[in-house]
Amino acid sequence: MTNRTMTNQTATSLASTSGRRQRPEDQTVFGYESPPDTPALHRDVLKWVQGLDLSQSLKNCRRDVANGFLVAEIFSRYFPSDIQMHSFANATSSHYKRDNWTQLQVFCSKQGINLPGDLVEGALQGVHGAAVALLEHLYENFTGKKVPRLKVPDAAAAAAAAAAARGGAGGPGVADGARLISSQVKASQNLEFGQVTTQQLAGDALALRKRLAAASTGTS
């Protein structure tokens, strides 16, 4: 092989190497990646799910929650004697998805656990943000903790705050406008995810924890 041939092959190899795409940096959190235009799962909720040692990792909330199998596994960690995973199918057909969720709804109804039907239907149908809202609802019920959420002021309050920030004649200044926005943000209200609305929990978290503890110890 001549020196000219070797030089040409080397140049071709270098050009090919330099033209390769660099591998993008991992932008996920603990291996979870929120789909585009979908609310991200709160870090505390994600850590809770991962701490349950489920058979499959949560990578795409909307897809992984849809068939109900992952949610059934979550319930099985708290009710090991009542939730038998062989009764649930990790499948994507509408028949098995509907059957999984129906079993969970029947169980929650018997146990007096709040599993909102709109969240279930939204997660099953892949409605925008429903799966995230459902996991956050379960987190709050099973742990008794609240998911920190940014409260959005209503339109009238936002308009008043904007006018105050602009400093109208005889009106409050920028600082007063900022305080008004802050006070509205701290107000308690529900957040909407597409067609799904999360509700503030009633004061029954302690009762639920007692019921979960009794279920795990086998007492009534």
N, C-alpha and C positions, 0 to 999 in steps of 0.2 A: 504493500500500500504506500503510495507516494505521500510526501509531506503535504502537498497541496490538498489531497483528498482528506487527510486527517484534519487539516485546518478547517475545511468546509464542514465536516461532520461536527467538529467541536463548536463552530459558530452556530450551526443549526440547533444543536442541543441546548446551548446557552439561550438562544432566542426562544425556544420552546419553554424552557424553565422560567424565563422572565415573564412570559405571557400568561403563566398560570395565575388564577385568582387566589388571592390570599384568603385563608379561612377566616370568616367573620368571627369577631369576639362573641363569646357566650353572653347574651343579654338576659338570660333567665334568672329567676330567683329560686334557689334550691332545686333547680331542674324543672321548675314550672314556668311555662311561657303562656302569657295571656294572648288569645287570638286577637287579630286586629279589630279595633273599634269595639272591644268588649271590656267591661270593667274588670280591673285586675283583682285577684283574690287577695285579701288582706294578709300580711305576713303572719300575724298571729294565728289566723285560721289555717293557713298552709302548714305552719309548724305543728299545729294540733293534728291535722290529717296525717302528716308524715309520722308523727309520734305514735299512731295507732298500729303501725306495722302492717299495712294492708298488702294484699297479694299483688297489687299493681300500683305503680306510682301515678301521681296526679300530674299530668303534663299539659293537658288541654281541658280546662274545666267544662266547657260546653259539651265537648265530645265525650269525656270520660264519665260524666254524671248522667248522661242522657238515658242509658238503659237501666239505671237503678241498681246495678250490681255493686258498684263502689259504695253507694249509700247503704245498701244492705250489709256490707262488711262493716261499716261504721257502727250500725245498730248491733251487729253480732258481737262487737267488742264490749258493749255495755249490757247486752242481754244474751250471753253465750248459751244459756239453756233454752232460750225461746226462739232465737233466730238461727236456723240451720241452713248453712250456705248451699247444701246440695239441692235445696228447693228453688234456688235462683240460678238463672242462666246468664252467663256473660256473653250475650249475643246482641246483634244489632237489628234483628228483624222486629217489626212493629209488634208482633204477637208476644214475643218474649219480653220486650221492653214494657209493654202494658201489663203483662202478668207480674213482673217484678215489682212494679210500682203499686199494683193492686194489693199484693201481699203485704207490702210495707204499710199501706194505708189502713188495711184491716187490722194489722198488729197495733198501730198507733192508736186507732180508735178504741181497741180493747184496753190498752194501757193508759188511756187518757192523755196521750202525748200529742201536742199540737204539731201537725204536719200539714201546712196550708195546701189546699187543693190547687190554688192558682200557681203556686211555686212548683208543685209536682208536674202539672200539665205543661207549664212553661219550660221546665227542664227537659221533659220528655220530647217536646216539640222543637227544642233548640231555640226558644225565644231569647232574644238579646238580654243578657244579664241575669236570666232566671237561675241558672246553675250556681252562679256566684252567690246570689241572694239566698238560695236554698242552703248552701253549705254554711253561710254565715248564720242563718237561722238555727241550724243544727248546733253550731258551735256555741251560740248563746244559750240554747236550751240545755245542752249536755254539760257545759262547763260553768254556767251561771255567770259568765263574763259578758261584757258588752263589746261589740266591735266598734272601735273609734270611727266615726263617720263625720264628714264635713257636712254640716247642715246648711242648706241653701236658702237664703231669704226669699220671701215671696216677691212678686213683681212690683207691688206698690211700695214695699219697704225699700227695694233696690232702687227704684226711681227716686224716692225721697232722699236716700243716702247719696245718690249721684248728684242731685240738686244741691244738697248740703255741702258736698265736697267741692262743688264749683263756686260756692260762696256767694249765694244770691244776696240781694239787697236786704239788709237787716236780718239775714238768716245766719245759720251757724257756719263755721269755717270748715277747713279740711279736716282738722282734728276731730271736730264734732261728727263729721260725716263718717270718719273711720270708726269712731266709737259706736255709731248707730249700726254700721255694717257688722261690727263685732258682736253687738248685742243680738242682732238678728240671727247671726250664724250660730250662736249658742242656744237659740230657741229649739225646743224639742218638736220635731216634726218628722214625717215619714219621707223616705226617698223612693223615687220611682225608677224602675229599671225596665224601660220599654212598657209592656203591658202589665208588668208585675210590680206590686207594691209591698215593701217590707213593713211590718207593723212593729211598733214598740212592744216589748214583752210586758205582760202583766207581772205582778209581783209574786209569781209562783216558782221562781228559780229554785228556792230552797226546797219546796215540796218535790220538785222534780229530782233534785239531787238525792233526797231521801229515798225516793222511789227507785232511782237507779242503784243506790247503795243496797237497798233491800233485794233488788233483782240479782245483783252480782253475788250476794251472800246466800241466796236461796231462801231468804225469809220472806214472810208476807207482811 
